[in-house]
Amino acid sequence: MIHDEIYLQINSLVTHFEKLATEYRQAKLVLYSHPSICLEGFARMLQNESKERWHTSEKVAKFLKENSRKITLDSTPKPKNDFGNVKEIFNYLIQLEEQTVSAISTMISKAIELKCYNSENFLKDLLMYSIHEYQEIKKTQHIINMTSEDNIGMMIQDQKLYEEYDPKYYHEKYMNCDD
């Protein structure tokens, strides 16, 4: 059984992950509307991330249902759509992912305090997933932040972006630096 106090926090995750999915979808639409055709790869990546967040929202809802708890959705605010450039999009998404990891970590502490082990285990799994997703977006953000605005289009076409990440490779190729 889920303790009442932790139930409310876990229930808020359903809406939170739906908000994340909406934000990723909006960011994808912003990239698709960008004049550079080269941004389609990132737009597809954000579409996949959006689907992952919807799926996670459903997992949280399923956990609550399996524990005989009612699922209450809060209203989801309108997603942000006034980004100045590609770097701003990824910086914003990183902030959202950091908030997610922080919120889940706080919930785990509360579950431990309340000796709600079922919730603790579920939240730990959710935290591991969220950290992994955060790292993937952070890796992409890092590549983008290393790249000048003029070279982002060329970089996106580079197939190595989707292979193992090598910061030195991207730094040398797109920054024209030796250090």
C-alpha positions as CSV (number, residue, x, y, z in Angstrom):
1,M,0.0,0.0,0.0
2,I,1.2,3.5,-0.8
3,H,1.3,6.0,2.0
4,D,-1.1,8.9,1.5
5,E,1.7,11.5,1.6
6,I,3.9,9.8,-1.0
7,Y,0.8,8.9,-3.1
8,L,0.2,12.6,-3.8
9,Q,3.8,13.1,-4.9
10,I,3.8,10.1,-7.2
11,N,0.5,11.1,-8.6
12,S,1.9,14.5,-9.6
13,L,4.5,12.6,-11.7
14,V,1.8,11.5,-14.1
15,T,1.2,15.1,-15.0
16,H,4.9,16.0,-14.8
17,F,5.9,13.4,-17.4
18,E,3.0,14.4,-19.6
19,K,4.3,18.0,-19.4
20,L,7.7,16.8,-20.4
21,A,6.3,14.9,-23.3
22,T,4.5,18.0,-24.4
23,E,7.6,20.2,-24.1
24,Y,9.6,17.7,-26.1
25,R,6.9,17.6,-28.8
26,Q,6.8,21.4,-28.9
27,A,10.6,21.6,-29.2
28,K,10.4,19.1,-32.1
29,L,7.8,21.3,-33.9
30,V,10.1,24.4,-33.4
31,L,13.0,22.5,-35.0
32,Y,10.8,21.2,-37.9
33,S,9.8,24.8,-38.6
34,H,13.4,26.0,-38.6
35,P,14.6,26.9,-42.1
36,S,17.6,24.5,-41.9
37,I,16.6,21.0,-43.2
38,C,19.5,19.7,-41.3
39,L,17.6,20.0,-38.0
40,E,15.3,17.1,-38.9
41,G,17.5,14.6,-37.2
42,F,17.2,16.5,-33.9
43,A,13.5,16.9,-34.4
44,R,13.1,13.1,-34.8
45,M,15.2,12.5,-31.7
46,L,12.9,14.9,-29.7
47,Q,9.9,13.1,-31.1
48,N,11.3,9.8,-29.7
49,E,12.0,11.5,-26.4
50,S,8.4,12.8,-26.3
51,K,7.1,9.3,-26.8
52,E,9.4,8.0,-24.0
53,R,7.9,10.6,-21.6
54,W,4.3,9.7,-22.5
55,H,5.2,6.0,-21.9
56,T,6.7,6.9,-18.5
57,S,3.6,8.8,-17.5
58,E,1.6,5.7,-18.3
59,K,4.0,3.5,-16.2
60,V,3.4,5.9,-13.2
61,A,-0.3,5.7,-13.7
62,K,-0.2,1.9,-14.0
63,F,1.8,1.7,-10.7
64,L,-0.9,3.8,-9.0
65,K,-3.7,1.7,-10.4
66,E,-1.9,-1.5,-9.4
67,N,-1.8,-0.1,-5.8
68,S,-5.5,0.7,-5.8
69,R,-4.9,4.4,-6.1
70,K,-6.9,7.0,-8.0
71,I,-5.1,8.9,-10.7
72,T,-5.7,12.6,-10.8
73,L,-4.3,14.7,-13.6
74,D,-3.5,18.4,-13.1
75,S,-3.7,20.7,-16.0
76,T,-0.7,20.8,-18.2
77,P,0.6,24.3,-18.9
78,K,1.1,25.5,-22.5
79,P,4.6,24.4,-23.6
80,K,7.3,27.0,-24.2
81,N,7.8,27.9,-27.9
82,D,9.8,31.1,-28.0
83,F,13.3,29.7,-28.4
84,G,16.0,32.0,-30.0
85,N,18.1,29.1,-31.3
86,V,18.8,25.4,-31.1
87,K,21.0,25.8,-28.1
88,E,18.2,27.4,-26.1
89,I,15.9,24.5,-26.8
90,F,18.4,22.0,-25.4
91,N,19.3,24.2,-22.4
92,Y,15.6,24.4,-21.5
93,L,15.1,20.7,-21.9
94,I,18.1,20.0,-19.6
95,Q,16.5,22.3,-16.9
96,L,13.3,20.2,-17.1
97,E,15.2,16.9,-16.8
98,E,17.2,18.2,-13.8
99,Q,13.9,19.2,-12.1
100,T,12.6,15.7,-12.8
101,V,15.7,14.0,-11.3
102,S,15.5,16.3,-8.3
103,A,11.8,15.7,-7.7
104,I,12.1,11.9,-7.9
105,S,15.2,12.0,-5.5
106,T,13.1,13.9,-3.0
107,M,10.3,11.4,-3.3
108,I,12.6,8.5,-2.7
109,S,13.8,10.2,0.6
110,K,10.2,10.6,1.6
111,A,9.3,7.0,0.8
112,I,12.3,5.8,2.9
113,E,11.2,8.1,5.8
114,L,7.7,6.7,5.6
115,K,8.9,3.1,5.2
116,C,6.9,2.8,2.0
117,Y,9.2,0.2,0.3
118,N,6.9,-0.5,-2.7
119,S,7.0,3.2,-3.6
120,E,10.7,3.4,-2.9
121,N,11.6,0.6,-5.3
122,F,9.4,2.0,-8.0
123,L,10.8,5.5,-7.6
124,K,14.4,4.1,-7.7
125,D,13.7,2.4,-11.0
126,L,12.1,5.6,-12.3
127,L,15.1,7.6,-11.1
128,M,17.6,5.3,-12.9
129,Y,15.5,5.7,-16.1
130,S,15.3,9.5,-15.6
131,I,19.1,9.8,-15.0
132,H,19.7,7.9,-18.2
133,E,17.4,10.1,-20.2
134,Y,19.0,13.2,-18.6
135,Q,22.4,12.0,-19.7
136,E,21.3,11.4,-23.3
137,I,19.9,14.9,-23.6
138,K,22.9,16.4,-21.7
139,K,25.3,14.6,-24.2
140,T,23.4,16.2,-27.1
141,Q,23.3,19.6,-25.4
142,H,27.1,19.4,-24.8
143,I,27.7,18.7,-28.5
144,I,25.5,21.5,-29.6
145,N,27.0,24.0,-27.1
146,M,30.5,23.2,-28.4
147,T,29.4,24.0,-31.9
148,S,29.1,27.4,-33.4
149,E,25.6,28.3,-34.7
150,D,26.8,28.2,-38.3
151,N,28.2,24.7,-38.0
152,I,25.2,23.1,-36.3
153,G,23.6,22.1,-39.6
154,M,26.8,20.4,-40.8
155,M,27.3,18.6,-37.4
156,I,23.7,17.3,-37.5
157,Q,24.3,15.6,-40.8
158,D,27.4,13.9,-39.4
159,Q,26.6,10.3,-38.8
160,K,29.1,10.2,-35.9
161,L,26.5,12.2,-33.8
162,Y,24.5,9.0,-33.4
163,E,27.5,6.8,-32.8
164,E,29.7,6.8,-29.7
165,Y,30.2,10.3,-28.4
166,D,33.8,11.6,-28.8
167,P,34.0,15.3,-27.7
168,K,37.5,15.7,-29.1
169,Y,36.3,14.7,-32.5
170,Y,33.5,17.2,-32.5
171,H,35.7,19.9,-31.0
172,E,38.3,19.6,-33.7
173,K,35.9,19.2,-36.6
174,Y,33.5,21.9,-35.8
175,M,35.3,24.4,-33.6
176,N,38.5,24.4,-35.8
177,C,40.6,24.3,-32.7
178,D,43.5,22.1,-31.6
179,D,43.0,22.2,-27.9
